[in-house]
Amino acid sequence: MAPRWLRAGVAAPLMLGLSLGNLPAARANLVPYVYIPQRVELEGAGLGIAQAASRLLRLGQAAEAAQLAALTVQLLPDDPRGWLLLAEAQLRSKQLKEAGTSLARAKELDPRNPGIWFAQGSLALREGKPEAAIELLGQGLKLDSNNAGAYFDIGNAHIQLAQPVPALKAFEQAAKLRRDFWEAINNQGLVLFDMGKTKEALGRWRQVLSLKPDAAETNLALATGLFSEAAGRQDSKYQEALALANKALAADPNYVLDSYQKDQLWGPKLRLITQELLQQSGLKAAVERALANANPDGNEEE
């Protein structure tokens, strides 16, 4: 049987009197064409990825946001915004060491950006370094004196240092700058209660609940304050205290734990009276459910 190329009517090179050496050389030495993106295209891709990372952060997906933000800084290594975004995502996903590195790089690129100083202050606070936090936040406030969040963090740092008066002043300044800053008003109540100013604390907590009725922390704190005022009497304050405590534990069972209250910067007096409140028979079922469902590590805010 004839070879396939004869059957197909194709003449082999050698049959035509051509040697393979007369054929063009193989082109294996040519480099395939590779498209190299221009700088403007890389910048556009980096900004697009940064926007996607920001959206994930808003949705609470901090770990995924950190992965995208890491791509952003690879594409835009000299843009401090990308490093700051990466640091925020790392902070929220509890990658504290990595966040510190990212913030340091951001500060090298943009030392006069107050947001970087504020973020470093927040990181120091989370690492249990309140003195360093106050210094860093103070430097940031020299660049942006109207940042309510920075004053709030300074107040928390002073609580950690057992300095109630400057803590209260910082929380008041935070609430002055942002009228709906219920967390700052709530923390004023925390400080006032342990200073023995119960009525003022109750006023602050009622103000919070007018802004955010479902705030678990404030509902329980107010319940404790009313319970202390009832002083053993099962009057209207006592009944309101039970109702508020039930509501609080249903909303966030972690607050049944003394350790969790301490992590939220509750003072010793407030925690002690809260434990007395939680021993009341009218809260037995709520307390048992909360103890079964408490999971502070899993529910911690990112």
C-alpha positions as CSV (number, residue, x, y, z in Angstrom):
1,M,0.0,0.0,0.0
2,A,1.3,3.4,-0.9
3,P,2.3,5.8,1.9
4,R,-0.5,8.2,2.9
5,W,1.2,11.2,1.3
6,L,1.3,9.5,-2.1
7,R,-2.3,8.3,-1.7
8,A,-3.2,11.9,-0.9
9,G,-1.5,13.1,-4.1
10,V,1.2,15.0,-2.1
11,A,4.8,14.6,-3.3
12,A,7.4,14.1,-0.6
13,P,10.2,16.6,-0.6
14,L,12.9,14.0,-1.3
15,M,10.9,12.6,-4.2
16,L,10.8,16.1,-5.7
17,G,14.6,16.3,-5.6
18,L,14.6,18.7,-2.6
19,S,16.8,18.1,0.4
20,L,15.6,19.0,3.8
21,G,18.6,21.2,4.1
22,N,17.1,23.4,1.4
23,L,14.0,24.1,3.5
24,P,13.9,27.3,5.7
25,A,15.5,26.8,9.1
26,A,13.1,26.0,12.0
27,R,12.0,29.2,13.7
28,A,12.4,27.9,17.2
29,N,14.8,30.7,18.0
30,L,12.0,33.3,17.7
31,V,10.6,34.6,21.0
32,P,6.8,34.5,21.2
33,Y,5.1,37.9,21.4
34,V,4.2,38.7,25.0
35,Y,2.0,41.7,25.8
36,I,3.5,43.9,28.6
37,P,0.8,46.2,30.1
38,Q,1.6,49.8,30.2
39,R,1.9,51.6,33.5
40,V,-1.5,53.3,33.2
41,E,-3.1,49.9,32.7
42,L,-1.4,48.5,35.7
43,E,-2.6,51.5,37.7
44,G,-6.1,51.0,36.5
45,A,-6.1,47.3,37.4
46,G,-4.7,48.1,40.8
47,L,-7.3,50.7,41.6
48,G,-10.0,48.3,40.4
49,I,-8.8,45.6,42.7
50,A,-8.6,48.1,45.6
51,Q,-12.3,49.0,45.0
52,A,-13.2,45.4,45.1
53,A,-11.2,45.0,48.4
54,S,-13.1,48.0,49.8
55,R,-16.4,46.4,49.0
56,L,-15.4,43.2,50.7
57,L,-14.4,45.2,53.8
58,R,-17.8,46.8,53.9
59,L,-19.4,43.4,53.7
60,G,-17.3,42.2,56.6
61,Q,-15.1,39.8,54.5
62,A,-11.8,41.1,55.9
63,A,-9.6,38.1,55.1
64,E,-10.7,38.1,51.5
65,A,-10.2,41.9,51.3
66,A,-6.7,41.5,52.6
67,Q,-5.9,39.1,49.8
68,L,-7.1,41.5,47.2
69,A,-5.4,44.5,48.9
70,A,-2.1,42.5,48.8
71,L,-2.5,42.4,45.0
72,T,-3.1,46.1,44.9
73,V,0.2,46.9,46.6
74,Q,2.0,44.6,44.2
75,L,0.6,46.6,41.3
76,L,0.9,50.0,43.0
77,P,3.8,49.6,45.5
78,D,4.3,53.4,45.8
79,D,0.7,54.3,46.5
80,P,0.1,54.8,50.3
81,R,-3.6,54.3,49.8
82,G,-3.1,50.7,48.9
83,W,-0.9,50.0,51.9
84,L,-3.4,51.7,54.2
85,L,-6.3,49.6,52.7
86,L,-4.2,46.5,53.2
87,A,-3.5,47.4,56.8
88,E,-7.1,48.0,57.6
89,A,-8.1,44.6,56.1
90,Q,-5.3,43.0,58.1
91,L,-6.4,44.7,61.3
92,R,-10.0,43.5,60.9
93,S,-8.8,40.0,60.1
94,K,-6.6,40.0,63.2
95,Q,-3.3,40.0,61.3
96,L,-1.8,42.5,63.7
97,K,1.9,42.0,62.9
98,E,1.3,42.2,59.2
99,A,-0.9,45.3,59.7
100,G,2.0,47.0,61.5
101,T,4.3,46.3,58.6
102,S,1.8,47.7,56.1
103,L,1.2,50.8,58.2
104,A,4.9,51.5,58.5
105,R,5.3,51.3,54.7
106,A,2.3,53.6,54.3
107,K,3.8,56.2,56.6
108,E,7.1,56.1,54.7
109,L,5.2,57.1,51.6
110,D,2.9,59.6,53.2
111,P,4.0,60.7,56.7
112,R,1.5,63.5,56.9
113,N,-1.6,61.4,56.3
114,P,-3.5,61.5,59.6
115,G,-5.3,58.3,58.8
116,I,-2.1,56.4,59.1
117,W,-1.3,57.8,62.5
118,F,-4.9,57.0,63.6
119,A,-4.6,53.4,62.3
120,Q,-1.2,52.9,64.1
121,G,-2.8,54.2,67.3
122,S,-5.7,51.8,67.0
123,L,-3.2,49.0,66.4
124,A,-1.2,49.9,69.5
125,L,-4.5,49.9,71.5
126,R,-5.3,46.4,70.3
127,E,-1.8,45.3,71.2
128,G,-2.3,46.5,74.8
129,K,-0.1,49.6,74.5
130,P,-2.3,52.4,75.6
131,E,0.5,55.0,76.2
132,A,1.8,54.5,72.6
133,A,-1.8,54.6,71.3
134,I,-2.4,58.0,72.9
135,E,0.9,59.4,71.5
136,L,0.2,58.2,68.0
137,L,-3.5,59.3,68.0
138,G,-2.4,62.7,69.4
139,Q,0.0,63.1,66.5
140,G,-2.8,62.3,64.1
141,L,-5.1,64.8,65.7
142,K,-2.4,67.5,65.0
143,L,-3.1,66.8,61.3
144,D,-6.8,66.3,61.6
145,S,-8.3,67.7,64.8
146,N,-11.9,66.8,63.9
147,N,-11.6,63.0,63.9
148,A,-14.2,61.6,66.3
149,G,-12.9,58.0,66.1
150,A,-9.4,59.1,67.3
151,Y,-10.9,60.8,70.4
152,F,-12.9,57.6,71.0
153,D,-9.8,55.5,70.9
154,I,-8.0,57.9,73.2
155,G,-10.8,57.5,75.6
156,N,-10.5,53.8,75.5
157,A,-6.7,54.1,76.1
158,H,-7.3,56.2,79.2
159,I,-9.8,53.6,80.5
160,Q,-7.1,51.0,80.1
161,L,-4.7,53.2,82.1
162,A,-7.4,53.7,84.8
163,Q,-7.6,57.4,84.0
164,P,-11.4,58.1,84.1
165,V,-11.3,61.9,83.9
166,P,-9.4,62.2,80.6
167,A,-11.3,59.2,79.3
168,L,-14.6,61.0,79.9
169,K,-13.3,64.2,78.2
170,A,-12.2,62.2,75.2
171,F,-15.5,60.5,74.8
172,E,-17.4,63.8,75.2
173,Q,-15.3,65.3,72.5
174,A,-15.9,62.3,70.2
175,A,-19.7,62.7,70.7
176,K,-19.5,66.4,70.2
177,L,-17.9,65.9,66.8
178,R,-20.3,63.2,65.7
179,R,-23.8,63.6,67.2
180,D,-24.8,60.0,66.4
181,F,-21.7,58.5,67.9
182,W,-23.6,56.3,70.3
183,E,-20.6,54.2,71.2
184,A,-18.9,57.3,72.6
185,I,-22.0,58.2,74.6
186,N,-22.2,54.6,75.8
187,N,-18.7,54.7,77.1
188,Q,-19.3,58.0,78.9
189,G,-21.8,56.0,80.9
190,L,-19.3,53.3,81.6
191,V,-16.9,55.8,83.0
192,L,-19.5,57.8,85.0
193,F,-21.0,54.6,86.6
194,D,-17.6,53.5,88.0
195,M,-17.0,57.1,89.2
196,G,-20.1,56.7,91.3
197,K,-22.2,59.1,89.1
198,T,-25.1,56.6,88.5
199,K,-27.8,59.0,87.5
200,E,-25.6,60.7,84.9
201,A,-24.6,57.2,83.6
202,L,-28.3,56.3,83.3
203,G,-28.9,59.5,81.4
204,R,-26.2,58.7,78.9
205,W,-27.4,55.1,78.4
206,R,-31.0,56.2,77.8
207,Q,-29.7,58.7,75.2
208,V,-27.9,55.8,73.5
209,L,-31.1,53.7,73.3
210,S,-32.9,56.7,71.7
211,L,-30.3,56.4,68.9
212,K,-29.9,52.6,68.8
213,P,-32.6,50.7,70.8
214,D,-31.1,47.3,70.1
215,A,-27.6,48.0,71.4
216,A,-27.0,45.0,73.6
217,E,-24.2,46.5,75.7
218,T,-26.2,49.6,76.5
219,N,-29.3,47.6,77.4
220,L,-27.4,45.5,79.9
221,A,-25.5,48.5,81.3
222,L,-28.7,50.4,81.8
223,A,-30.3,47.3,83.4
224,T,-27.4,47.1,85.8
225,G,-27.8,50.8,86.7
226,L,-31.5,50.5,87.3
227,F,-30.9,47.3,89.4
228,S,-28.4,49.2,91.6
229,E,-30.9,52.0,92.1
230,A,-33.7,49.5,93.0
231,A,-31.5,48.4,95.9
232,G,-33.3,45.2,96.5
233,R,-36.8,46.5,96.0
234,Q,-38.8,44.7,93.2
235,D,-40.2,48.0,92.0
236,S,-40.6,49.4,88.5
237,K,-36.9,50.0,88.1
238,Y,-36.3,46.4,89.1
239,Q,-38.8,45.1,86.5
240,E,-37.4,47.4,83.8
241,A,-33.9,46.1,84.7
242,L,-35.0,42.5,84.1
243,A,-36.7,43.3,80.8
244,L,-33.6,45.2,79.5
245,A,-31.3,42.4,80.6
246,N,-33.4,39.8,78.9
247,K,-33.3,41.8,75.7
248,A,-29.5,42.3,75.9
249,L,-28.7,38.7,76.4
250,A,-30.9,37.6,73.6
251,A,-29.2,40.1,71.3
252,D,-25.6,39.3,72.3
253,P,-25.2,36.3,74.7
254,N,-21.5,37.1,75.1
255,Y,-22.4,39.8,77.6
256,V,-23.3,37.1,80.1
257,L,-19.5,36.6,80.6
258,D,-17.6,38.7,83.0
259,S,-14.5,38.3,80.9
260,Y,-16.3,39.6,77.8
261,Q,-17.5,42.6,79.8
262,K,-13.9,43.3,80.9
263,D,-12.8,43.1,77.3
264,Q,-15.4,45.8,76.4
265,L,-13.7,48.0,79.1
266,W,-16.5,47.7,81.7
267,G,-15.1,48.8,85.1
268,P,-15.0,46.5,88.2
269,K,-18.0,48.1,89.9
270,L,-20.3,47.7,86.8
271,R,-19.2,44.1,86.3
272,L,-19.7,43.2,89.9
273,I,-23.3,44.6,90.1
274,T,-24.1,43.0,86.7
275,Q,-23.2,39.6,88.1
276,E,-25.6,40.2,90.9
277,L,-28.3,41.2,88.4
278,L,-27.7,38.1,86.4
279,Q,-28.3,35.9,89.5
280,Q,-31.9,37.0,89.8
281,S,-34.4,34.3,89.3
282,G,-36.3,36.2,86.7
283,L,-33.2,36.0,84.4
284,K,-32.4,32.3,85.0
285,A,-33.6,31.1,81.6
286,A,-32.0,34.0,79.7
287,V,-28.7,33.4,81.5
288,E,-28.7,29.7,80.8
289,R,-29.4,30.3,77.1
290,A,-26.7,33.0,76.9
291,L,-24.1,30.7,78.6
292,A,-25.0,28.0,76.0
293,N,-24.6,30.3,73.1
294,A,-21.8,32.6,74.1
295,N,-18.9,32.6,71.7
296,P,-16.8,35.7,72.2
297,D,-14.0,34.7,69.8
298,G,-16.3,33.9,67.0
299,N,-18.4,37.0,67.4
300,E,-15.7,39.5,68.0
301,E,-16.0,42.4,65.6
302,E,-13.4,42.4,62.9
